[in-house]
Amino acid sequence: MPNTPPQIGRLGALWLRLHSLRVVIALTVVVGVLLASFFSYLEQTSDLREQHIVQIRTEMDHLSTLTALALREPLWQFEAEQANSIMEAAFINPDVVSIAIWDDKGSPFATRTRDTVDANLVERVTRVVERNKTLVGKLELQMSTAGYVRKVNEVRMQYVRQGLEISFGALLVILLIMHWRLVRPLEYLVEASGRLEKGQLDVPIKRVFRDEVGALADSLEATRLALIDLIAQLESRNLELTDANEHLEQRVTERTESLERTLGTLERAQEEIIQTEKLASLGRVVAGVAHELNTPLGNALTVASTIQAEVEEMKAEFGAGKLRRSSLTAFFDRAEEGMALSMSNLQRAAHLISDFKQVAVDQTSDQRREFDLAEVTSEILNMLQPSMRMSGCEVHKDLCGGLVCDSFPGRYGQVLTNLVMNASIHAFEPGKTGRISVSIAAVDVDTVELVVADNGVGMSDAVRSRIFDPFFTTRMGRGGTGLGMNIVHGIATRVLGGQVTVDSAPDEGTRVRVVFPRVAANIEGPMV
């Protein structure tokens, strides 16, 4: 065999020797011969077993019949000694294990048993003993099958010897032929292949025999010639590539600068799109708050106008000297009731403005602070409530209190706003009412979850797989920009440090789950 390449090592060389072609062929021959011998052994032992069992049963039938005939008179005359003599004669057969005799009443009459007999290797036969068609007793004869076991063992050893002899002879012949016609030519080809690997292409490769190995030698020779031609071509191409590389480096530098400028433009455009979406979202909230403020402020203005008119009437009555105590008391009652109604409406408006102020400050800045997740969520939902009423959506909230987070409330609010508005736009058919559920809860000590679910039309797997793609929407031109869920994914993963999952099926609604840590990681560079 040629020397094993140094990189293979001793273990690799041992592996190659154990898996060489001669070892594989030798093992195949040995296994084939042994399998043939084994199946022949099984067939022979099966035939031997059947023959021996037939022989034993025939012998048992014959011996039990003769013994039963001989026992007629001893059983009729109750001659136990004569019966023992008959059993002793039967025991001359070494395979007889036991003979038991019972009289016509079933009582033991005589018994003889051979010692040290394996009970698993015993065959039994029972015969009735009759005299002139009269039952005089019963006989049970047991014989051993140990002889069969001995013969099987002898056959097994015989076939083992034959199998080993045949295997050794076949192996020796095959190895000699294989070394002459296969191993030596292959060693020559391996040596030639090693020269090809090292680039030594000056030695031709000749065929040894006109067979498959010879065809392989021809193929290696063709490969050698092709490599010589290829190396010549490569040297020519290398000269061309060296010249081309000098110009390519300059082109790569120019393209890199162009790509950097394009990337900067895209980043600025992305930031502008995100800011536009934030302002659009805030604009929708402003419109809803303005609509919501219209009612309490209108009520307060109506009350103030009414009280002002009654004050003018009271001044006129007082100037004319017609003011009465009952009129003044009634005026005070109406004024007190009006002021209470006016204060109630103004307090409601002030509460809306306060909530909107905090939400607006958060959503127009990237300030990080500690905040109660339930309070911020409730404030945002209050701001969205007018828009939800106008769209016919009913919002239900289940907010777990006491979840203090150190994160970015403005970005969290943008996520919540986009999810709720996205559900109101896409989840329900135009003119249909629906239900949107918002819940927050603790996943563990360090993690919280926001779940926004609806009972709307749901979405197919094809739509769900693209829901986070930018500018992908099923309502283009009807209130959908295709950026809402993309921004949600970017904020949830890169700013809040969490993850977003969406579960949905047609006509089964949609459930969006945002899981994020209570303490956000420090962010380097611009936010999404």
Contacts in CASP RR format, 6 or more apart in sequence:
PFRMAT RR
TARGET T0000
AUTHOR 0000-0000-0000
METHOD contacts of the structure
MODEL  1
MPNTPPQIGRLGALWLRLHSLRVVIALTVVVGVLLASFFSYLEQTSDLRE
QHIVQIRTEMDHLSTLTALALREPLWQFEAEQANSIMEAAFINPDVVSIA
IWDDKGSPFATRTRDTVDANLVERVTRVVERNKTLVGKLELQMSTAGYVR
KVNEVRMQYVRQGLEISFGALLVILLIMHWRLVRPLEYLVEASGRLEKGQ
LDVPIKRVFRDEVGALADSLEATRLALIDLIAQLESRNLELTDANEHLEQ
RVTERTESLERTLGTLERAQEEIIQTEKLASLGRVVAGVAHELNTPLGNA
LTVASTIQAEVEEMKAEFGAGKLRRSSLTAFFDRAEEGMALSMSNLQRAA
HLISDFKQVAVDQTSDQRREFDLAEVTSEILNMLQPSMRMSGCEVHKDLC
GGLVCDSFPGRYGQVLTNLVMNASIHAFEPGKTGRISVSIAAVDVDTVEL
VVADNGVGMSDAVRSRIFDPFFTTRMGRGGTGLGMNIVHGIATRVLGGQV
TVDSAPDEGTRVRVVFPRVAANIEGPMV
1 17 0 8 1.000
1 20 0 8 1.000
1 187 0 8 1.000
1 190 0 8 1.000
2 187 0 8 1.000
2 190 0 8 1.000
2 191 0 8 1.000
2 194 0 8 1.000
4 12 0 8 1.000
4 13 0 8 1.000
4 16 0 8 1.000
8 16 0 8 1.000
17 23 0 8 1.000
21 178 0 8 1.000
21 182 0 8 1.000
21 183 0 8 1.000
21 186 0 8 1.000
22 175 0 8 1.000
22 178 0 8 1.000
22 179 0 8 1.000
22 182 0 8 1.000
22 183 0 8 1.000
25 174 0 8 1.000
25 178 0 8 1.000
26 171 0 8 1.000
26 174 0 8 1.000
26 175 0 8 1.000
29 167 0 8 1.000
29 170 0 8 1.000
29 171 0 8 1.000
29 174 0 8 1.000
30 167 0 8 1.000
30 170 0 8 1.000
30 171 0 8 1.000
33 163 0 8 1.000
33 166 0 8 1.000
33 167 0 8 1.000
33 170 0 8 1.000
34 163 0 8 1.000
34 167 0 8 1.000
37 159 0 8 1.000
37 160 0 8 1.000
37 162 0 8 1.000
37 163 0 8 1.000
37 166 0 8 1.000
38 159 0 8 1.000
40 159 0 8 1.000
41 155 0 8 1.000
41 156 0 8 1.000
41 159 0 8 1.000
44 155 0 8 1.000
44 159 0 8 1.000
45 152 0 8 1.000
45 155 0 8 1.000
45 156 0 8 1.000
48 148 0 8 1.000
48 151 0 8 1.000
48 152 0 8 1.000
48 155 0 8 1.000
49 148 0 8 1.000
49 152 0 8 1.000
52 145 0 8 1.000
52 147 0 8 1.000
52 148 0 8 1.000
52 151 0 8 1.000
53 123 0 8 1.000
53 145 0 8 1.000
53 148 0 8 1.000
56 95 0 8 1.000
56 123 0 8 1.000
56 143 0 8 1.000
56 145 0 8 1.000
56 148 0 8 1.000
57 123 0 8 1.000
57 125 0 8 1.000
59 93 0 8 1.000
59 95 0 8 1.000
59 143 0 8 1.000
60 123 0 8 1.000
60 125 0 8 1.000
60 141 0 8 1.000
60 143 0 8 1.000
61 125 0 8 1.000
63 90 0 8 1.000
63 93 0 8 1.000
63 96 0 8 1.000
63 141 0 8 1.000
63 143 0 8 1.000
64 125 0 8 1.000
64 126 0 8 1.000
64 127 0 8 1.000
64 139 0 8 1.000
64 141 0 8 1.000
65 127 0 8 1.000
67 86 0 8 1.000
67 87 0 8 1.000
67 90 0 8 1.000
67 99 0 8 1.000
67 127 0 8 1.000
67 139 0 8 1.000
67 141 0 8 1.000
68 127 0 8 1.000
68 128 0 8 1.000
68 129 0 8 1.000
68 139 0 8 1.000
70 86 0 8 1.000
71 83 0 8 1.000
71 86 0 8 1.000
71 101 0 8 1.000
71 129 0 8 1.000
71 137 0 8 1.000
71 139 0 8 1.000
72 129 0 8 1.000
72 130 0 8 1.000
72 131 0 8 1.000
72 136 0 8 1.000
73 79 0 8 1.000
73 82 0 8 1.000
73 131 0 8 1.000
74 80 0 8 1.000
74 82 0 8 1.000
74 83 0 8 1.000
74 86 0 8 1.000
75 83 0 8 1.000
75 101 0 8 1.000
75 103 0 8 1.000
75 104 0 8 1.000
75 109 0 8 1.000
75 129 0 8 1.000
75 131 0 8 1.000
75 136 0 8 1.000
75 137 0 8 1.000
76 131 0 8 1.000
76 136 0 8 1.000
78 103 0 8 1.000
80 109 0 8 1.000
80 110 0 8 1.000
83 101 0 8 1.000
83 109 0 8 1.000
83 110 0 8 1.000
84 110 0 8 1.000
84 112 0 8 1.000
87 99 0 8 1.000
87 101 0 8 1.000
87 110 0 8 1.000
87 112 0 8 1.000
88 112 0 8 1.000
90 96 0 8 1.000
90 99 0 8 1.000
90 141 0 8 1.000
91 99 0 8 1.000
91 112 0 8 1.000
91 114 0 8 1.000
93 143 0 8 1.000
95 143 0 8 1.000
95 144 0 8 1.000
95 146 0 8 1.000
95 147 0 8 1.000
96 114 0 8 1.000
96 141 0 8 1.000
96 142 0 8 1.000
96 143 0 8 1.000
96 144 0 8 1.000
97 113 0 8 1.000
97 114 0 8 1.000
97 117 0 8 1.000
97 122 0 8 1.000
97 142 0 8 1.000
97 143 0 8 1.000
97 144 0 8 1.000
98 111 0 8 1.000
98 112 0 8 1.000
98 113 0 8 1.000
98 114 0 8 1.000
98 117 0 8 1.000
98 122 0 8 1.000
98 140 0 8 1.000
98 141 0 8 1.000
98 142 0 8 1.000
99 110 0 8 1.000
99 111 0 8 1.000
99 112 0 8 1.000
99 139 0 8 1.000
99 140 0 8 1.000
99 141 0 8 1.000
99 142 0 8 1.000
100 108 0 8 1.000
100 110 0 8 1.000
100 111 0 8 1.000
100 139 0 8 1.000
100 140 0 8 1.000
101 108 0 8 1.000
101 109 0 8 1.000
101 110 0 8 1.000
101 111 0 8 1.000
101 129 0 8 1.000
101 137 0 8 1.000
101 138 0 8 1.000
101 139 0 8 1.000
102 108 0 8 1.000
102 109 0 8 1.000
102 137 0 8 1.000
102 138 0 8 1.000
102 139 0 8 1.000
103 109 0 8 1.000
103 136 0 8 1.000
103 137 0 8 1.000
104 135 0 8 1.000
104 136 0 8 1.000
104 137 0 8 1.000
106 137 0 8 1.000
106 138 0 8 1.000
109 137 0 8 1.000
117 144 0 8 1.000
117 146 0 8 1.000
118 144 0 8 1.000
118 146 0 8 1.000
121 144 0 8 1.000
121 145 0 8 1.000
121 146 0 8 1.000
121 149 0 8 1.000
122 142 0 8 1.000
122 143 0 8 1.000
122 144 0 8 1.000
122 145 0 8 1.000
123 142 0 8 1.000
123 143 0 8 1.000
123 144 0 8 1.000
123 145 0 8 1.000
124 140 0 8 1.000
124 141 0 8 1.000
124 142 0 8 1.000
125 140 0 8 1.000
125 141 0 8 1.000
126 138 0 8 1.000
126 139 0 8 1.000
126 140 0 8 1.000
126 141 0 8 1.000
127 138 0 8 1.000
127 139 0 8 1.000
127 140 0 8 1.000
127 141 0 8 1.000
128 135 0 8 1.000
128 137 0 8 1.000
128 138 0 8 1.000
128 139 0 8 1.000
129 135 0 8 1.000
129 136 0 8 1.000
129 137 0 8 1.000
129 138 0 8 1.000
129 139 0 8 1.000
130 136 0 8 1.000
181 209 0 8 1.000
181 211 0 8 1.000
181 213 0 8 1.000
182 213 0 8 1.000
184 208 0 8 1.000
185 208 0 8 1.000
185 209 0 8 1.000
185 213 0 8 1.000
185 214 0 8 1.000
185 217 0 8 1.000
186 213 0 8 1.000
188 208 0 8 1.000
188 217 0 8 1.000
189 205 0 8 1.000
189 213 0 8 1.000
189 216 0 8 1.000
189 217 0 8 1.000
189 220 0 8 1.000
192 203 0 8 1.000
192 205 0 8 1.000
192 217 0 8 1.000
192 220 0 8 1.000
193 220 0 8 1.000
194 200 0 8 1.000
195 201 0 8 1.000
195 203 0 8 1.000
196 220 0 8 1.000
196 223 0 8 1.000
196 224 0 8 1.000
196 227 0 8 1.000
199 227 0 8 1.000
201 224 0 8 1.000
201 227 0 8 1.000
201 228 0 8 1.000
201 231 0 8 1.000
204 221 0 8 1.000
204 224 0 8 1.000
205 217 0 8 1.000
205 220 0 8 1.000
205 221 0 8 1.000
205 224 0 8 1.000
206 217 0 8 1.000
206 221 0 8 1.000
207 213 0 8 1.000
207 214 0 8 1.000
207 215 0 8 1.000
207 217 0 8 1.000
207 218 0 8 1.000
208 214 0 8 1.000
208 217 0 8 1.000
267 526 0 8 1.000
271 526 0 8 1.000
273 483 0 8 1.000
274 483 0 8 1.000
274 487 0 8 1.000
274 528 0 8 1.000
277 481 0 8 1.000
277 483 0 8 1.000
277 484 0 8 1.000
277 487 0 8 1.000
278 363 0 8 1.000
278 364 0 8 1.000
278 414 0 8 1.000
280 481 0 8 1.000
281 363 0 8 1.000
281 414 0 8 1.000
281 417 0 8 1.000
281 418 0 8 1.000
281 421 0 8 1.000
282 360 0 8 1.000
282 363 0 8 1.000
282 364 0 8 1.000
284 387 0 8 1.000
284 421 0 8 1.000
285 356 0 8 1.000
285 359 0 8 1.000
285 360 0 8 1.000
285 383 0 8 1.000
285 384 0 8 1.000
285 387 0 8 1.000
285 417 0 8 1.000
286 356 0 8 1.000
287 387 0 8 1.000
288 383 0 8 1.000
288 386 0 8 1.000
288 387 0 8 1.000
288 390 0 8 1.000
289 352 0 8 1.000
289 353 0 8 1.000
289 356 0 8 1.000
289 383 0 8 1.000
289 386 0 8 1.000
291 386 0 8 1.000
291 390 0 8 1.000
292 352 0 8 1.000
292 385 0 8 1.000
292 386 0 8 1.000
293 349 0 8 1.000
293 352 0 8 1.000
293 353 0 8 1.000
295 345 0 8 1.000
296 344 0 8 1.000
296 345 0 8 1.000
296 346 0 8 1.000
296 348 0 8 1.000
296 349 0 8 1.000
296 352 0 8 1.000
297 345 0 8 1.000
297 346 0 8 1.000
297 349 0 8 1.000
298 345 0 8 1.000
299 341 0 8 1.000
299 342 0 8 1.000
299 345 0 8 1.000
300 341 0 8 1.000
300 342 0 8 1.000
300 345 0 8 1.000
300 346 0 8 1.000
300 349 0 8 1.000
303 338 0 8 1.000
303 339 0 8 1.000
303 341 0 8 1.000
303 342 0 8 1.000
303 345 0 8 1.000
304 342 0 8 1.000
306 338 0 8 1.000
307 334 0 8 1.000
307 335 0 8 1.000
307 338 0 8 1.000
307 339 0 8 1.000
310 331 0 8 1.000
310 334 0 8 1.000
310 335 0 8 1.000
314 323 0 8 1.000
314 327 0 8 1.000
314 328 0 8 1.000
314 331 0 8 1.000
317 323 0 8 1.000
317 324 0 8 1.000
317 327 0 8 1.000
352 382 0 8 1.000
355 379 0 8 1.000
355 382 0 8 1.000
355 383 0 8 1.000
356 383 0 8 1.000
358 379 0 8 1.000
359 379 0 8 1.000
359 380 0 8 1.000
359 383 0 8 1.000
359 413 0 8 1.000
362 376 0 8 1.000
362 409 0 8 1.000
362 410 0 8 1.000
362 413 0 8 1.000
363 410 0 8 1.000
363 413 0 8 1.000
363 414 0 8 1.000
363 417 0 8 1.000
365 410 0 8 1.000
366 408 0 8 1.000
366 410 0 8 1.000
366 411 0 8 1.000
366 527 0 8 1.000
367 408 0 8 1.000
367 409 0 8 1.000
367 410 0 8 1.000
368 406 0 8 1.000
368 407 0 8 1.000
368 408 0 8 1.000
368 520 0 8 1.000
369 406 0 8 1.000
369 409 0 8 1.000
370 404 0 8 1.000
370 405 0 8 1.000
370 406 0 8 1.000
371 404 0 8 1.000
371 405 0 8 1.000
371 407 0 8 1.000
371 409 0 8 1.000
372 401 0 8 1.000
372 402 0 8 1.000
372 403 0 8 1.000
372 404 0 8 1.000
372 405 0 8 1.000
373 399 0 8 1.000
373 401 0 8 1.000
373 402 0 8 1.000
373 403 0 8 1.000
373 404 0 8 1.000
373 405 0 8 1.000
373 412 0 8 1.000
373 440 0 8 1.000
373 448 0 8 1.000
374 399 0 8 1.000
374 400 0 8 1.000
374 401 0 8 1.000
374 402 0 8 1.000
374 403 0 8 1.000
374 440 0 8 1.000
376 409 0 8 1.000
376 412 0 8 1.000
376 413 0 8 1.000
377 397 0 8 1.000
377 399 0 8 1.000
377 416 0 8 1.000
377 438 0 8 1.000
377 440 0 8 1.000
377 450 0 8 1.000
378 397 0 8 1.000
378 399 0 8 1.000
380 413 0 8 1.000
380 416 0 8 1.000
380 417 0 8 1.000
381 395 0 8 1.000
381 397 0 8 1.000
381 416 0 8 1.000
381 420 0 8 1.000
381 438 0 8 1.000
384 395 0 8 1.000
384 417 0 8 1.000
384 420 0 8 1.000
384 421 0 8 1.000
385 395 0 8 1.000
387 421 0 8 1.000
387 424 0 8 1.000
388 394 0 8 1.000
388 395 0 8 1.000
388 420 0 8 1.000
388 424 0 8 1.000
388 436 0 8 1.000
391 424 0 8 1.000
391 425 0 8 1.000
391 428 0 8 1.000
392 424 0 8 1.000
392 431 0 8 1.000
392 433 0 8 1.000
392 434 0 8 1.000
393 423 0 8 1.000
393 424 0 8 1.000
393 428 0 8 1.000
393 433 0 8 1.000
393 434 0 8 1.000
393 435 0 8 1.000
393 436 0 8 1.000
394 433 0 8 1.000
394 434 0 8 1.000
394 435 0 8 1.000
394 436 0 8 1.000
395 420 0 8 1.000
395 436 0 8 1.000
395 437 0 8 1.000
395 438 0 8 1.000
396 435 0 8 1.000
396 436 0 8 1.000
396 437 0 8 1.000
396 438 0 8 1.000
397 437 0 8 1.000
397 438 0 8 1.000
397 439 0 8 1.000
398 437 0 8 1.000
398 438 0 8 1.000
398 439 0 8 1.000
398 440 0 8 1.000
398 441 0 8 1.000
399 438 0 8 1.000
399 439 0 8 1.000
399 440 0 8 1.000
400 439 0 8 1.000
400 440 0 8 1.000
400 441 0 8 1.000
400 442 0 8 1.000
403 440 0 8 1.000
403 442 0 8 1.000
403 448 0 8 1.000
403 518 0 8 1.000
404 518 0 8 1.000
405 412 0 8 1.000
405 448 0 8 1.000
405 518 0 8 1.000
405 519 0 8 1.000
405 520 0 8 1.000
406 518 0 8 1.000
406 519 0 8 1.000
406 520 0 8 1.000
407 496 0 8 1.000
407 516 0 8 1.000
407 517 0 8 1.000
407 518 0 8 1.000
407 519 0 8 1.000
407 520 0 8 1.000
408 495 0 8 1.000
408 496 0 8 1.000
408 520 0 8 1.000
408 527 0 8 1.000
411 491 0 8 1.000
411 495 0 8 1.000
411 496 0 8 1.000
411 527 0 8 1.000
412 450 0 8 1.000
412 491 0 8 1.000
412 496 0 8 1.000
414 487 0 8 1.000
414 491 0 8 1.000
415 450 0 8 1.000
415 488 0 8 1.000
415 491 0 8 1.000
415 492 0 8 1.000
415 496 0 8 1.000
415 514 0 8 1.000
416 438 0 8 1.000
416 450 0 8 1.000
416 452 0 8 1.000
418 484 0 8 1.000
418 485 0 8 1.000
418 487 0 8 1.000
418 488 0 8 1.000
419 450 0 8 1.000
419 452 0 8 1.000
419 488 0 8 1.000
419 512 0 8 1.000
419 514 0 8 1.000
420 436 0 8 1.000
420 438 0 8 1.000
420 452 0 8 1.000
422 484 0 8 1.000
422 485 0 8 1.000
422 488 0 8 1.000
423 436 0 8 1.000
423 452 0 8 1.000
423 454 0 8 1.000
423 510 0 8 1.000
424 436 0 8 1.000
425 475 0 8 1.000
425 478 0 8 1.000
425 479 0 8 1.000
425 480 0 8 1.000
426 473 0 8 1.000
426 474 0 8 1.000
426 475 0 8 1.000
426 480 0 8 1.000
427 434 0 8 1.000
427 436 0 8 1.000
427 454 0 8 1.000
427 455 0 8 1.000
427 456 0 8 1.000
427 457 0 8 1.000
427 458 0 8 1.000
427 509 0 8 1.000
427 510 0 8 1.000
428 434 0 8 1.000
428 454 0 8 1.000
428 456 0 8 1.000
428 457 0 8 1.000
429 457 0 8 1.000
434 454 0 8 1.000
434 455 0 8 1.000
434 456 0 8 1.000
435 454 0 8 1.000
435 455 0 8 1.000
436 452 0 8 1.000
436 453 0 8 1.000
436 454 0 8 1.000
437 451 0 8 1.000
437 452 0 8 1.000
437 453 0 8 1.000
437 454 0 8 1.000
438 450 0 8 1.000
438 451 0 8 1.000
438 452 0 8 1.000
439 450 0 8 1.000
439 451 0 8 1.000
440 448 0 8 1.000
440 449 0 8 1.000
440 450 0 8 1.000
440 451 0 8 1.000
441 448 0 8 1.000
441 449 0 8 1.000
441 451 0 8 1.000
442 448 0 8 1.000
442 449 0 8 1.000
443 449 0 8 1.000
443 515 0 8 1.000
446 517 0 8 1.000
446 518 0 8 1.000
446 519 0 8 1.000
447 515 0 8 1.000
447 516 0 8 1.000
447 517 0 8 1.000
447 518 0 8 1.000
448 515 0 8 1.000
448 516 0 8 1.000
448 517 0 8 1.000
448 518 0 8 1.000
449 513 0 8 1.000
449 514 0 8 1.000
449 515 0 8 1.000
449 516 0 8 1.000
450 513 0 8 1.000
450 514 0 8 1.000
450 516 0 8 1.000
451 511 0 8 1.000
451 512 0 8 1.000
451 513 0 8 1.000
451 514 0 8 1.000
452 511 0 8 1.000
452 512 0 8 1.000
453 509 0 8 1.000
453 510 0 8 1.000
453 511 0 8 1.000
453 512 0 8 1.000
454 509 0 8 1.000
454 510 0 8 1.000
455 509 0 8 1.000
456 507 0 8 1.000
456 509 0 8 1.000
456 510 0 8 1.000
457 506 0 8 1.000
457 507 0 8 1.000
457 509 0 8 1.000
458 504 0 8 1.000
458 505 0 8 1.000
458 506 0 8 1.000
458 507 0 8 1.000
458 508 0 8 1.000
458 509 0 8 1.000
458 510 0 8 1.000
459 467 0 8 1.000
459 474 0 8 1.000
459 504 0 8 1.000
459 505 0 8 1.000
459 506 0 8 1.000
459 510 0 8 1.000
460 506 0 8 1.000
463 474 0 8 1.000
464 502 0 8 1.000
464 504 0 8 1.000
466 472 0 8 1.000
467 485 0 8 1.000
467 502 0 8 1.000
468 485 0 8 1.000
468 486 0 8 1.000
468 488 0 8 1.000
468 489 0 8 1.000
468 500 0 8 1.000
469 486 0 8 1.000
470 482 0 8 1.000
470 483 0 8 1.000
470 486 0 8 1.000
471 481 0 8 1.000
471 482 0 8 1.000
471 483 0 8 1.000
471 486 0 8 1.000
472 482 0 8 1.000
472 486 0 8 1.000
473 480 0 8 1.000
473 481 0 8 1.000
473 482 0 8 1.000
476 482 0 8 1.000
487 528 0 8 1.000
488 500 0 8 1.000
488 512 0 8 1.000
488 514 0 8 1.000
489 500 0 8 1.000
490 528 0 8 1.000
491 527 0 8 1.000
491 528 0 8 1.000
492 498 0 8 1.000
492 499 0 8 1.000
492 500 0 8 1.000
492 514 0 8 1.000
492 516 0 8 1.000
493 499 0 8 1.000
493 500 0 8 1.000
494 523 0 8 1.000
494 527 0 8 1.000
494 528 0 8 1.000
495 520 0 8 1.000
495 523 0 8 1.000
495 527 0 8 1.000
495 528 0 8 1.000
496 514 0 8 1.000
496 516 0 8 1.000
496 517 0 8 1.000
496 520 0 8 1.000
497 516 0 8 1.000
497 517 0 8 1.000
497 520 0 8 1.000
497 521 0 8 1.000
498 514 0 8 1.000
498 515 0 8 1.000
498 516 0 8 1.000
498 517 0 8 1.000
499 514 0 8 1.000
499 515 0 8 1.000
499 516 0 8 1.000
500 512 0 8 1.000
500 513 0 8 1.000
500 514 0 8 1.000
501 512 0 8 1.000
501 513 0 8 1.000
501 515 0 8 1.000
502 510 0 8 1.000
502 511 0 8 1.000
502 512 0 8 1.000
502 513 0 8 1.000
503 510 0 8 1.000
503 511 0 8 1.000
503 513 0 8 1.000
504 510 0 8 1.000
504 511 0 8 1.000
END
